[in-house]
Amino acid sequence: MTDNMVDLATLKLRRESLTAQRASGVARVSYDGKMVDYRSIAEIDRAIEALDREIAAAEGRRMVRQVRITATKGL
């Protein structure tokens, strides 16, 4: 494994840690002896989304996003 490649288990562990910290409202996450401070919940959400993309790539699948647009006449 090279420095740029991280194994799937590590990615999932990081995601679990971020998700737990987000739920608790704490913006400080530690894993593998490292400490990361996030400025906001939105920043944690972006980190989780990035990890989701990395996990999907490591598992050989694509992330599927759907955008639904609805409109009304406003009557």
N, C-alpha and C positions, 0 to 999 in steps of 0.2 A: 504494500500500500504506500502510495506517495504522500507527500505533505498536503497536496491539493485534494486528495480523495479522503473522504471520511466515511467510515462504514455505516451501514443502515441502522444498526443498533444505537450508535452514538447520536445520529440525527434524531432518532425517535426519543432518546433520553433527553436531549436538549429541548425538543418540542414539549414533552411532558412537563419538564421543569418550567418552561415559559408559561404553559397553560395554567399550571398550579399557581404560579406567582401572579398571573393576571387575575385569576379568580380571587386571590387574597387581597388584591389591591396594592401589593408591594412591587416596586419598580426595580428591585435588585435581584439578580438571578446568579446562582453559582452552579458550576458544573466542572468536572475534571480539574478541580483546584483553582478555577478561574472565577473571578467575580465581574459581572457586567451590570452597570447601572443604566437604566432606561429613563428618558426624560418624561415619557407619557405612556398611557395605555395604548394610544394609537401607534406609538413606536414599537411596543411589544406586539401588537396585532400585525404590523408589517413584518416583524421578525418571524412570527409564526407562519405567515403566508410564504415567506422566503423558504423556511424549513419545509413546508408542505411541498413546494416545488422541487426542492432537493430530494426529498423522500420519494416523490413520484418518479423523478428521473432515475434514482438509484434502483427503484423497483421496475423500471422499464415501462412506465405508463405515463400518459399525458394528463396534465391537469385540465379538466373540462370546466369552463366557465360559461354561464348562460347570462345573457342580458335580455331582459324582457321590457319592452316599452309599451305602455298603455296610454291611451289618450281618450279624452272625452270632449264633448262640444262645450262643456261648461255651462249648460243651461240650468 
